[in-house]
Structure formats: structure tokens, C-alpha cells
Amino acid sequence: MPELMAQTNTGLETMAQAISMRGGGHAFGGIIGGVTVDRWSRYLDLLIALNILLYIMAGVWSAYIKRIILLFIVFFLQGSFESWLSLGKYM
């Protein structure tokens, strides 16, 4: 966290807001993931692989972001991918 604060030139409050974007992404990802699994249930293996790939890419990107708005977006995407993976028995 201190590295991200120094990298984006922000304070603790802004970083807390950025991390809380994961919660919004988690809610959004649950909706999108549910619709996606219902629609393309035959391709669950492909959906899981794609989701894991996107989740990893978002995690790697978050280490190199220098603008706070982009960090907000990446954390939102990370939360949505995480939620999509935790659909439980359906995936």
C-alpha cells in the first residue's frame, strides 16, 4: 500500500477509496458472471480460463499504474473478475 501511495502520489484516504472499488466490482461481477454462466454454460472451462487470465493481468497492471483513476478502474475490474470466479458450484 505505501508503494502504491507513493507511485500514484496520493494519500491513505484516496487509496482506501480505490481499494473499496473492488466491492463495487464484486457486485457488478456477480451479475455479469451469473448471466455469462447461464448463457454460455457449455464453455465453462473456457470462461474460467479467460477469467483467471484477466484477473492475473489486472493484478500485474495494478503494480505499474501511476494515475489514481486508472487504479480505480483496475481495482473495479479485479473485484468483478474475483466475483466471477467465486460463483461457487456453477463454475
C-alpha positions in Angstrom: 0.0 0.0 0.0 2.7 2.6 0.8 4.3 1.8 -2.6 1.0 2.4 -4.4 0.5 5.6 -2.5 4.0 6.9 -3.5 3.6 5.7 -7.0 0.2 7.5 -7.6 1.2 10.4 -5.4 -1.9 10.1 -3.2 -2.8 9.8 0.4 -4.2 7.0 2.5 -7.8 8.1 2.1 -7.7 8.0 -1.7 -6.0 4.6 -1.6 -8.8 3.3 0.7 -11.4 4.6 -1.9 -9.5 2.9 -4.7 -9.5 -0.4 -2.8 -13.2 -0.1 -1.9 -13.8 -0.1 -5.7 -13.2 -3.8 -5.5 -16.5 -4.1 -3.6 -18.4 -2.3 -6.4 -16.7 -4.5 -8.9 -17.6 -7.6 -6.9 -21.3 -6.7 -7.1 -21.1 -6.0 -10.8 -19.1 -9.1 -11.5 -21.7 -11.3 -9.7 -24.4 -10.0 -12.1 -22.3 -10.3 -15.2 -20.8 -13.6 -14.2 -24.2 -15.1 -13.5 -25.6 -14.0 -16.8 -22.5 -15.3 -18.6 -22.5 -18.7 -17.0 -26.2 -19.1 -17.7 -25.8 -18.0 -21.3 -22.6 -20.0 -22.2 -22.7 -22.9 -19.7 -21.2 -25.2 -22.3 -18.0 -23.3 -22.3 -17.3 -23.2 -18.5 -13.7 -24.3 -18.9 -13.0 -21.5 -21.4 -14.8 -19.0 -19.2 -12.8 -20.0 -16.1 -9.5 -19.8 -18.1 -10.4 -16.4 -19.5 -11.4 -15.1 -16.2 -8.3 -16.2 -14.4 -6.2 -14.7 -17.2 -7.9 -11.4 -16.9 -7.7 -11.4 -13.1 -3.9 -12.0 -13.3 -3.5 -9.3 -15.9 -5.3 -6.8 -13.7 -3.2 -7.7 -10.7 0.0 -7.2 -12.7 -1.2 -4.0 -14.2 -2.0 -2.6 -10.7 1.7 -2.6 -9.8 2.6 -0.3 -12.7 -0.2 2.2 -12.7 0.8 5.8 -12.0 -2.6 7.5 -12.2 -5.2 7.1 -9.5 -8.2 7.0 -11.8 -6.7 4.0 -13.7 -6.0 2.3 -10.4 -9.7 2.8 -9.5 -10.7 1.1 -12.8 -8.2 -1.8 -12.4 -9.4 -2.5 -8.8 -13.0 -2.4 -10.0 -12.1 -4.9 -12.7 -10.2 -7.1 -10.3 -13.2 -7.2 -8.0 -15.5 -8.2 -10.9 -13.2 -10.9 -12.0 -12.9 -12.2 -8.5 -16.6 -12.3 -8.1 -17.0 -14.1 -11.4 -14.6 -16.8 -10.2 -16.4 -17.3 -6.9 -19.8 -18.3 -8.4 -19.4 -21.5 -6.5 -20.9 -24.7 -7.8 -21.8 -23.3 -11.2 -18.1 -22.9 -12.2 
